[in-house]
């Protein structure tokens, strides 16, 4: 599935990926304010929005609030402009589809103010002995920050068992996200998992993310997949 952004979208996909008090359980959408523009009308309004999330139990929102408060007045104003800019959304969607060439790959936009990262992780590492089975996991995450402040993340993880070089079992996968753009809400489909046919023999998990913006301003949808084998992470994408 290709990611799409309808004309007129005015919120950053800021996924980032999961960890989007907008942290929602997989398969559920995060509620957005009835008038989301009011939450970014001023620094005080945005802090109040984040504090409300934190009071509801979202520790990530509290961390983002502290990061935002640490910015200068000018940077706070620029931050609020960026998370309401459709170009920030486009940048996230375009960069998200680029697979990481290493453990972490970065894309920098808006003169360095916006950083989009694609991260692969796995564990435990190492080759299982021929006689013993070993449980492993691998994940693929895309997230972005604005002025170093956490904004959005989407992530999918596969859990599986290997014996030697063979993937012998796949366990339920998981998807997580966070989002601190008031106008946006996120949901994802049930996570699917399977073992690919030999010789690839990878454990795979995938979900489809959907983000919408209030007032019919736009939407974004993309499939996120990760796969791993006895070595750990093998590949992943969001597109």
Secondary structure as the mmCIF struct_conf table of DSSP 4:
data_model
#
loop_
_struct_conf.conf_type_id
_struct_conf.id
_struct_conf.beg_label_comp_id
_struct_conf.beg_label_asym_id
_struct_conf.beg_label_seq_id
_struct_conf.end_label_comp_id
_struct_conf.end_label_asym_id
_struct_conf.end_label_seq_id
TURN_TY1_P TURN_TY1_P1 UNK A 7 UNK A 8
BEND BEND1 UNK A 11 UNK A 11
TURN_TY1_P TURN_TY1_P2 UNK A 26 UNK A 27
HELX_LH_PP_P HELX_LH_PP_P1 UNK A 29 UNK A 31
TURN_TY1_P TURN_TY1_P3 UNK A 34 UNK A 35
HELX_RH_3T_P HELX_RH_3T_P1 UNK A 36 UNK A 40
BEND BEND2 UNK A 41 UNK A 42
HELX_RH_AL_P HELX_RH_AL_P1 UNK A 43 UNK A 55
TURN_TY1_P TURN_TY1_P4 UNK A 56 UNK A 57
HELX_RH_AL_P HELX_RH_AL_P2 UNK A 59 UNK A 69
TURN_TY1_P TURN_TY1_P5 UNK A 70 UNK A 70
BEND BEND3 UNK A 71 UNK A 71
HELX_RH_AL_P HELX_RH_AL_P3 UNK A 73 UNK A 83
TURN_TY1_P TURN_TY1_P6 UNK A 84 UNK A 84
HELX_RH_AL_P HELX_RH_AL_P4 UNK A 86 UNK A 96
TURN_TY1_P TURN_TY1_P7 UNK A 97 UNK A 97
BEND BEND4 UNK A 98 UNK A 98
HELX_LH_PP_P HELX_LH_PP_P2 UNK A 99 UNK A 100
BEND BEND5 UNK A 101 UNK A 103
STRN STRN1 UNK A 104 UNK A 109
HELX_RH_3T_P HELX_RH_3T_P2 UNK A 110 UNK A 112
TURN_TY1_P TURN_TY1_P8 UNK A 113 UNK A 113
STRN STRN2 UNK A 114 UNK A 123
BEND BEND6 UNK A 124 UNK A 124
BEND BEND7 UNK A 126 UNK A 126
HELX_LH_PP_P HELX_LH_PP_P3 UNK A 127 UNK A 129
TURN_TY1_P TURN_TY1_P9 UNK A 130 UNK A 131
STRN STRN3 UNK A 133 UNK A 146
TURN_TY1_P TURN_TY1_P10 UNK A 147 UNK A 148
STRN STRN4 UNK A 149 UNK A 163
TURN_TY1_P TURN_TY1_P11 UNK A 164 UNK A 165
STRN STRN5 UNK A 166 UNK A 179
TURN_TY1_P TURN_TY1_P12 UNK A 182 UNK A 183
STRN STRN6 UNK A 184 UNK A 188
HELX_LH_PP_P HELX_LH_PP_P4 UNK A 189 UNK A 191
STRN STRN7 UNK A 192 UNK A 195
HELX_LH_PP_P HELX_LH_PP_P5 UNK A 196 UNK A 197
TURN_TY1_P TURN_TY1_P13 UNK A 198 UNK A 200
STRN STRN8 UNK A 203 UNK A 213
HELX_RH_3T_P HELX_RH_3T_P3 UNK A 214 UNK A 216
TURN_TY1_P TURN_TY1_P14 UNK A 217 UNK A 217
STRN STRN9 UNK A 218 UNK A 229
TURN_TY1_P TURN_TY1_P15 UNK A 230 UNK A 231
STRN STRN10 UNK A 232 UNK A 238
#
